[in-house]
Amino acid sequence: MTELFGDEADRAQALLREHRDSIDRLDAILVYTLAERFKQTQAVGRLKAEHDLPPADPEREARQIERLEWLSREADLDPEFARKFMAFVISEVIRHHEKLQR
């Protein structure tokens, strides 16, 4: 590992802070975006419960995962990670929808 001295170390620390600040902002965006997504899916769940529709829609879920895999490739994100992440989100949505139907 290369040791940094003086100005070089200060520049590295400043750059590290910038990267971490950016990561913190992106984390906040992710959390608020997920919260908004779940507000929308809760509205869908209430609508499904009111009209006695099934909590899961496997065809739509498969299309959403396929779409996310495509978007992830476009964004240079590992499609397998995107698929797993979306599968987790969908499973949580279905769990919420099932609770609304009780």
N, CA, C and O atoms as a DFTB+ gen file, in Angstrom:
408 C
 N C O
     1  1       0.843      -1.172       0.000
     2  2       0.000       0.000       0.000
     3  2       0.889       1.237       0.000
     4  3       1.878       1.293       0.731
     5  1       0.543       2.223      -0.813
     6  2       1.325       3.439      -0.920
     7  2       0.942       4.410       0.189
     8  3      -0.237       4.658       0.442
     9  1       1.952       4.945       0.835
    10  2       1.711       5.920       1.892
    11  2       1.625       7.304       1.284
    12  3       2.425       7.650       0.415
    13  1       0.657       8.110       1.733
    14  2       0.487       9.469       1.223
    15  2       1.014      10.467       2.236
    16  3       0.892      10.275       3.446
    17  1       1.609      11.548       1.712
    18  2       2.191      12.565       2.578
    19  2       1.632      13.940       2.244
    20  3       1.309      14.228       1.092
    21  1       1.520      14.785       3.265
    22  2       1.218      16.202       3.106
    23  2       0.002      16.491       2.262
    24  3      -1.088      15.976       2.515
    25  1       0.203      17.335       1.236
    26  2      -0.888      17.779       0.363
    27  2      -1.587      16.612      -0.321
    28  3      -2.801      16.636      -0.523
    29  1      -0.822      15.604      -0.670
    30  2      -1.397      14.428      -1.334
    31  2      -2.395      13.724      -0.407
    32  3      -3.475      13.323      -0.839
    33  1      -2.030      13.582       0.841
    34  2      -2.922      12.960       1.823
    35  2      -4.155      13.828       2.053
    36  3      -5.264      13.308       2.176
    37  1      -3.973      15.134       2.111
    38  2      -5.104      16.048       2.286
    39  2      -6.060      15.957       1.099
    40  3      -7.277      15.941       1.282
    41  1      -5.511      15.898      -0.125
    42  2      -6.354      15.780      -1.324
    43  2      -7.122      14.449      -1.315
    44  3      -8.297      14.393      -1.677
    45  1      -6.440      13.392      -0.897
    46  2      -7.091      12.078      -0.834
    47  2      -8.240      12.108       0.179
    48  3      -9.318      11.575      -0.086
    49  1      -8.009      12.725       1.329
    50  2      -9.065      12.821       2.350
    51  2     -10.234      13.659       1.852
    52  3     -11.392      13.320       2.100
    53  1      -9.942      14.747       1.156
    54  2     -11.007      15.591       0.618
    55  2     -11.812      14.838      -0.433
    56  3     -13.039      14.932      -0.460
    57  1     -11.137      14.099      -1.290
    58  2     -11.812      13.309      -2.310
    59  2     -12.664      12.212      -1.669
    60  3     -13.787      11.956      -2.105
    61  1     -12.132      11.578      -0.647
    62  2     -12.876      10.555       0.078
    63  2     -14.153      11.138       0.680
    64  3     -15.221      10.532       0.596
    65  1     -14.031      12.329       1.291
    66  2     -15.207      13.004       1.856
    67  2     -16.243      13.290       0.770
    68  3     -17.438      13.096       0.990
    69  1     -15.794      13.750      -0.401
    70  2     -16.717      14.042      -1.505
    71  2     -17.461      12.782      -1.947
    72  3     -18.674      12.808      -2.155
    73  1     -16.730      11.691      -2.086
    74  2     -17.366      10.431      -2.485
    75  2     -18.379       9.990      -1.432
    76  3     -19.491       9.582      -1.769
    77  1     -18.002      10.071      -0.180
    78  2     -18.905       9.656       0.888
    79  2     -20.126      10.557       0.986
    80  3     -21.231      10.077       1.239
    81  1     -19.937      11.868       0.788
    82  2     -21.083      12.780       0.778
    83  2     -22.041      12.427      -0.354
    84  3     -23.260      12.453      -0.179
    85  1     -21.483      12.100      -1.510
    86  2     -22.312      11.699      -2.648
    87  2     -23.072      10.410      -2.331
    88  3     -24.262      10.300      -2.624
    89  1     -22.388       9.447      -1.740
    90  2     -23.034       8.186      -1.347
    91  2     -24.162       8.458      -0.360
    92  3     -25.237       7.869      -0.477
    93  1     -23.937       9.334       0.603
    94  2     -24.975       9.670       1.586
    95  2     -26.200      10.285       0.906
    96  3     -27.333       9.951       1.253
    97  1     -25.978      11.180      -0.060
    98  2     -27.102      11.788      -0.790
    99  2     -27.862      10.724      -1.580
   100  3     -29.093      10.710      -1.598
   101  1     -27.118       9.839      -2.230
   102  2     -27.759       8.779      -3.007
   103  2     -28.544       7.823      -2.113
   104  3     -29.625       7.369      -2.488
   105  1     -28.011       7.518      -0.945
   106  2     -28.748       6.674       0.007
   107  2     -30.067       7.329       0.398
   108  3     -31.094       6.657       0.486
   109  1     -30.042       8.632       0.632
   110  2     -31.273       9.352       0.981
   111  2     -32.264       9.286      -0.180
   112  3     -33.458       9.079       0.033
   113  1     -31.775       9.461      -1.399
   114  2     -32.644       9.372      -2.572
   115  2     -33.268       7.984      -2.661
   116  3     -34.463       7.858      -2.929
   117  1     -32.476       6.951      -2.441
   118  2     -32.997       5.581      -2.475
   119  2     -34.099       5.375      -1.447
   120  3     -35.148       4.815      -1.764
   121  1     -33.868       5.823      -0.226
   122  2     -34.856       5.633       0.843
   123  2     -36.153       6.370       0.516
   124  3     -37.235       5.796       0.638
   125  1     -36.058       7.625       0.107
   126  2     -37.266       8.381      -0.200
   127  2     -37.977       7.831      -1.431
   128  3     -39.206       7.848      -1.493
   129  1     -37.214       7.342      -2.413
   130  2     -37.809       6.743      -3.607
   131  2     -38.537       5.453      -3.242
   132  3     -39.652       5.214      -3.706
   133  1     -37.909       4.623      -2.412
   134  2     -38.583       3.395      -1.961
   135  2     -39.845       3.717      -1.167
   136  3     -40.868       3.050      -1.327
   137  1     -39.777       4.728      -0.319
   138  2     -40.957       5.118       0.456
   139  2     -42.093       5.535      -0.474
   140  3     -43.242       5.149      -0.258
   141  1     -41.785       6.308      -1.490
   142  2     -42.814       6.740      -2.451
   143  2     -43.355       5.544      -3.225
   144  3     -44.557       5.457      -3.473
   145  1     -42.479       4.629      -3.604
   146  2     -42.918       3.430      -4.319
   147  2     -43.883       2.623      -3.453
   148  3     -44.915       2.157      -3.935
   149  1     -43.546       2.460      -2.175
   150  2     -44.417       1.691      -1.291
   151  2     -45.741       2.405      -1.031
   152  3     -46.758       1.747      -0.814
   153  1     -45.749       3.731      -1.048
   154  2     -47.030       4.452      -0.933
   155  2     -47.927       4.098      -2.117
   156  3     -49.126       3.877      -1.951
   157  1     -47.337       4.048      -3.312
   158  2     -48.111       3.700      -4.503
   159  2     -48.585       2.256      -4.455
   160  3     -49.730       1.966      -4.804
   161  1     -47.715       1.350      -4.028
   162  2     -48.118      -0.061      -3.994
   163  2     -49.150      -0.301      -2.891
   164  3     -49.980      -1.201      -3.016
   165  1     -49.112       0.485      -1.819
   166  2     -50.151       0.365      -0.789
   167  2     -51.508       0.769      -1.368
   168  3     -52.526       0.142      -1.074
   169  1     -51.514       1.821      -2.194
   170  2     -52.765       2.237      -2.841
   171  2     -53.270       1.120      -3.757
   172  3     -54.471       0.855      -3.810
   173  1     -52.363       0.473      -4.472
   174  2     -52.740      -0.660      -5.319
   175  2     -53.297      -1.783      -4.452
   176  3     -54.309      -2.391      -4.800
   177  1     -52.648      -2.061      -3.333
   178  2     -53.105      -3.119      -2.432
   179  2     -54.497      -2.855      -1.895
   180  3     -55.318      -3.768      -1.811
   181  1     -54.768      -1.597      -1.527
   182  2     -56.113      -1.254      -1.037
   183  2     -57.156      -1.443      -2.139
   184  3     -58.252      -1.946      -1.890
   185  1     -56.807      -1.040      -3.345
   186  2     -57.710      -1.206      -4.483
   187  2     -57.982      -2.687      -4.744
   188  3     -59.124      -3.083      -4.976
   189  1     -56.933      -3.497      -4.704
   190  2     -57.099      -4.945      -4.895
   191  2     -57.989      -5.533      -3.801
   192  3     -58.862      -6.353      -4.084
   193  1     -57.769      -5.119      -2.561
   194  2     -58.571      -5.648      -1.454
   195  2     -60.035      -5.251      -1.606
   196  3     -60.926      -6.066      -1.365
   197  1     -60.289      -4.006      -2.004
   198  2     -61.667      -3.520      -2.172
   199  2     -62.407      -4.279      -3.263
   200  3     -63.622      -4.465      -3.185
   201  1     -61.677      -4.713      -4.273
   202  2     -62.309      -5.368      -5.426
   203  2     -62.024      -6.867      -5.482
   204  3     -62.213      -7.516      -6.510
   205  1     -61.564      -7.397      -4.348
   206  2     -61.315      -8.830      -4.224
   207  2     -60.413      -9.367      -5.337
   208  3     -60.667     -10.433      -5.899
   209  1     -59.365      -8.619      -5.641
   210  2     -58.376      -9.049      -6.638
   211  2     -57.222      -9.730      -5.922
   212  3     -56.943      -9.414      -4.766
   213  1     -56.549     -10.659      -6.586
   214  2     -55.445     -11.370      -5.923
   215  2     -54.298     -10.420      -5.568
   216  3     -54.032      -9.469      -6.302
   217  1     -53.622     -10.673      -4.451
   218  2     -52.533      -9.790      -4.023
   219  2     -51.314      -9.847      -4.943
   220  3     -50.544      -8.888      -5.004
   221  1     -51.131     -10.944      -5.650
   222  2     -49.975     -11.096      -6.536
   223  2     -50.434     -11.101      -7.989
   224  3     -51.542     -11.530      -8.309
   225  1     -49.556     -10.614      -8.858
   226  2     -49.792     -10.622     -10.303
   227  2     -48.506     -11.126     -10.955
   228  3     -47.673     -10.329     -11.385
   229  1     -48.343     -12.455     -11.029
   230  2     -47.079     -13.034     -11.507
   231  2     -46.640     -12.542     -12.887
   232  3     -45.444     -12.382     -13.132
   233  1     -47.601     -12.299     -13.794
   234  2     -47.214     -11.813     -15.127
   235  2     -46.579     -10.427     -15.038
   236  3     -45.537     -10.176     -15.643
   237  1     -47.210      -9.532     -14.282
   238  2     -46.647      -8.183     -14.134
   239  2     -45.303      -8.249     -13.418
   240  3     -44.356      -7.563     -13.803
   241  1     -45.222      -9.066     -12.388
   242  2     -43.972      -9.180     -11.638
   243  2     -42.842      -9.645     -12.545
   244  3     -41.730      -9.121     -12.466
   245  1     -43.112     -10.622     -13.403
   246  2     -42.091     -11.113     -14.329
   247  2     -41.684     -10.011     -15.309
   248  3     -40.504      -9.859     -15.622
   249  1     -42.670      -9.241     -15.793
   250  2     -42.347      -8.129     -16.706
   251  2     -41.505      -7.067     -15.999
   252  3     -40.570      -6.517     -16.581
   253  1     -41.842      -6.786     -14.744
   254  2     -41.085      -5.779     -13.991
   255  2     -39.633      -6.220     -13.782
   256  3     -38.709      -5.421     -13.931
   257  1     -39.442      -7.478     -13.442
   258  2     -38.078      -7.975     -13.235
   259  2     -37.313      -7.927     -14.540
   260  3     -36.152      -7.521     -14.562
   261  1     -37.949      -8.338     -15.633
   262  2     -37.300      -8.280     -16.944
   263  2     -36.928      -6.834     -17.296
   264  3     -35.831      -6.572     -17.788
   265  1     -37.840      -5.916     -17.044
   266  2     -37.594      -4.491     -17.320
   267  2     -36.422      -3.972     -16.482
   268  3     -35.563      -3.250     -16.988
   269  1     -36.393      -4.345     -15.197
   270  2     -35.310      -3.897     -14.320
   271  2     -33.968      -4.478     -14.744
   272  3     -32.939      -3.808     -14.649
   273  1     -33.977      -5.715     -15.210
   274  2     -32.729      -6.309     -15.708
   275  2     -32.233      -5.529     -16.919
   276  3     -31.037      -5.258     -17.033
   277  1     -33.143      -5.165     -17.829
   278  2     -32.770      -4.382     -19.002
   279  2     -32.231      -3.014     -18.582
   280  3     -31.183      -2.579     -19.059
   281  1     -32.952      -2.343     -17.688
   282  2     -32.503      -1.030     -17.204
   283  2     -31.142      -1.127     -16.524
   284  3     -30.298      -0.245     -16.683
   285  1     -30.935      -2.190     -15.774
   286  2     -29.656      -2.335     -15.081
   287  2     -28.505      -2.480     -16.075
   288  3     -27.425      -1.926     -15.870
   289  1     -28.744      -3.225     -17.147
   290  2     -27.686      -3.336     -18.172
   291  2     -27.411      -1.971     -18.792
   292  3     -26.256      -1.614     -19.029
   293  1     -28.469      -1.209     -19.056
   294  2     -28.309       0.141     -19.606
   295  2     -27.519       1.043     -18.651
   296  3     -26.738       1.890     -19.087
   297  1     -27.729       0.853     -17.358
   298  2     -27.090       1.685     -16.332
   299  2     -25.742       1.127     -15.876
   300  3     -25.102       1.690     -14.988
   301  1     -25.318       0.030     -16.479
   302  2     -24.058      -0.618     -16.105
   303  2     -24.089      -1.101     -14.653
   304  3     -23.128      -0.933     -13.902
   305  1     -25.217      -1.701     -14.284
   306  2     -25.405      -2.307     -12.968
   307  2     -25.585      -3.799     -13.181
   308  3     -26.197      -4.210     -14.167
   309  1     -25.078      -4.595     -12.301
   310  2     -25.185      -6.037     -12.413
   311  2     -26.663      -6.448     -12.490
   312  3     -27.403      -6.236     -11.529
   313  1     -27.109      -7.032     -13.618
   314  2     -28.518      -7.416     -13.758
   315  2     -28.966      -8.432     -12.714
   316  3     -30.129      -8.421     -12.310
   317  1     -28.075      -9.300     -12.273
   318  2     -28.433     -10.280     -11.246
   319  2     -28.757      -9.571      -9.932
   320  3     -29.704      -9.937      -9.238
   321  1     -27.964      -8.556      -9.599
   322  2     -28.248      -7.760      -8.398
   323  2     -29.606      -7.081      -8.537
   324  3     -30.409      -7.098      -7.603
   325  1     -29.866      -6.482      -9.700
   326  2     -31.145      -5.795      -9.921
   327  2     -32.313      -6.771      -9.807
   328  3     -33.348      -6.437      -9.231
   329  1     -32.149      -7.976     -10.355
   330  2     -33.204      -8.979     -10.289
   331  2     -33.478      -9.371      -8.839
   332  3     -34.633      -9.439      -8.420
   333  1     -32.427      -9.625      -8.081
   334  2     -32.596     -10.009      -6.673
   335  2     -33.234      -8.877      -5.864
   336  3     -34.110      -9.117      -5.033
   337  1     -32.793      -7.660      -6.113
   338  2     -33.335      -6.510      -5.395
   339  2     -34.827      -6.364      -5.701
   340  3     -35.637      -6.186      -4.791
   341  1     -35.187      -6.441      -6.991
   342  2     -36.587      -6.277      -7.360
   343  2     -37.431      -7.425      -6.835
   344  3     -38.568      -7.213      -6.413
   345  1     -36.895      -8.628      -6.853
   346  2     -37.639      -9.772      -6.309
   347  2     -37.932      -9.550      -4.821
   348  3     -39.015      -9.882      -4.340
   349  1     -36.968      -8.992      -4.104
   350  2     -37.185      -8.692      -2.682
   351  2     -38.277      -7.630      -2.515
   352  3     -39.169      -7.779      -1.681
   353  1     -38.202      -6.574      -3.299
   354  2     -39.204      -5.501      -3.214
   355  2     -40.592      -6.062      -3.523
   356  3     -41.554      -5.780      -2.808
   357  1     -40.689      -6.847      -4.576
   358  2     -41.983      -7.421      -4.955
   359  2     -42.523      -8.317      -3.845
   360  3     -43.718      -8.282      -3.548
   361  1     -41.655      -9.120      -3.230
   362  2     -42.123      -9.994      -2.154
   363  2     -42.660      -9.177      -0.979
   364  3     -43.631      -9.583      -0.339
   365  1     -42.049      -8.043      -0.691
   366  2     -42.543      -7.165       0.375
   367  2     -43.892      -6.555      -0.006
   368  3     -44.789      -6.455       0.832
   369  1     -44.033      -6.155      -1.249
   370  2     -45.299      -5.583      -1.713
   371  2     -46.415      -6.616      -1.578
   372  3     -47.497      -6.308      -1.077
   373  1     -46.147      -7.832      -2.023
   374  2     -47.158      -8.895      -1.929
   375  2     -47.519      -9.155      -0.471
   376  3     -48.689      -9.345      -0.140
   377  1     -46.512      -9.164       0.397
   378  2     -46.778      -9.365       1.826
   379  2     -47.712      -8.278       2.359
   380  3     -48.637      -8.570       3.117
   381  1     -47.472      -7.039       1.968
   382  2     -48.351      -5.936       2.396
   383  2     -49.749      -6.108       1.820
   384  3     -50.741      -5.872       2.511
   385  1     -49.834      -6.518       0.555
   386  2     -51.143      -6.707      -0.068
   387  2     -51.922      -7.821       0.623
   388  3     -53.133      -7.712       0.815
   389  1     -51.231      -8.882       0.994
   390  2     -51.907      -9.986       1.688
   391  2     -52.449      -9.516       3.045
   392  3     -53.546      -9.907       3.442
   393  1     -51.683      -8.680       3.754
   394  2     -52.161      -8.156       5.029
   395  2     -53.413      -7.305       4.859
   396  3     -54.305      -7.329       5.708
   397  1     -53.480      -6.558       3.768
   398  2     -54.649      -5.702       3.516
   399  2     -55.894      -6.514       3.224
   400  3     -57.008      -6.040       3.448
   401  1     -55.725      -7.730       2.727
   402  2     -56.880      -8.561       2.367
   403  2     -57.453      -9.327       3.531
   404  3     -58.475      -9.993       3.374
   405  1     -56.839      -9.260       4.686
   406  2     -57.344      -9.987       5.851
   407  2     -58.465      -9.243       6.528
   408  3     -59.005      -9.717       7.527
